[in-house]
Amino acid sequence: MTKTSTSKTNVNLPTQSMFQPKTDIESDTEISLFYEQIKSKLDGLAKNPQDETINKILAYSRSK
């Protein structure tokens, strides 16, 4: 006969440390850094969208 058991600590359950949010300072810093990296590209898109981009937006808006 085989004896089976279940451990009292389940390794598949998320731990409390997984739910710890980053501090506001870390989050704000990361967001600011990311924005600075993509800022020039976003500005270019807003000022000079490609014809293909405009056509895709128009086609999407007509399909809804």
C-alpha positions in Angstrom: 0.0 0.0 0.0 1.2 3.5 -0.9 1.1 6.3 1.6 0.3 9.7 0.1 0.3 13.1 1.8 -0.1 16.8 0.9 2.3 19.3 2.2 1.0 22.1 4.4 2.7 24.8 2.3 1.7 24.8 -1.4 4.5 25.9 -3.6 2.1 26.9 -6.4 0.3 29.5 -4.3 1.5 33.1 -4.7 3.4 34.5 -1.8 2.7 37.8 -0.1 5.9 39.2 -1.7 4.4 38.8 -5.1 1.7 41.2 -4.2 3.9 43.9 -2.8 3.5 46.9 -5.0 6.5 49.0 -6.0 6.9 52.2 -4.1 5.4 55.3 -5.8 8.8 56.8 -6.3 10.1 53.7 -8.1 7.0 53.6 -10.3 7.1 57.3 -11.1 10.8 57.1 -12.0 10.3 54.1 -14.3 7.4 55.8 -16.0 9.2 59.0 -16.5 12.3 57.3 -17.9 10.2 55.3 -20.3 8.3 58.4 -21.5 11.6 60.3 -22.1 12.8 57.4 -24.2 9.7 57.4 -26.5 8.8 61.1 -26.3 10.4 62.1 -29.6 8.8 59.2 -31.5 5.4 60.0 -30.1 5.7 63.7 -31.0 6.6 62.7 -34.6 3.6 60.4 -34.9 1.3 63.1 -33.7 2.6 65.7 -36.1 3.2 63.6 -39.2 1.1 60.5 -39.3 1.7 58.2 -42.3 -1.1 57.9 -44.8 -1.4 54.2 -44.0 -2.0 55.0 -40.4 -4.7 57.5 -41.2 -6.4 55.0 -43.6 -6.3 52.3 -40.9 -7.9 54.6 -38.4 -10.6 55.6 -40.8 -11.3 52.0 -41.9 -11.6 51.0 -38.2 -14.0 53.8 -37.4 -16.2 53.0 -40.4 -16.4 49.3 -39.4 -17.8 50.1 -36.0 
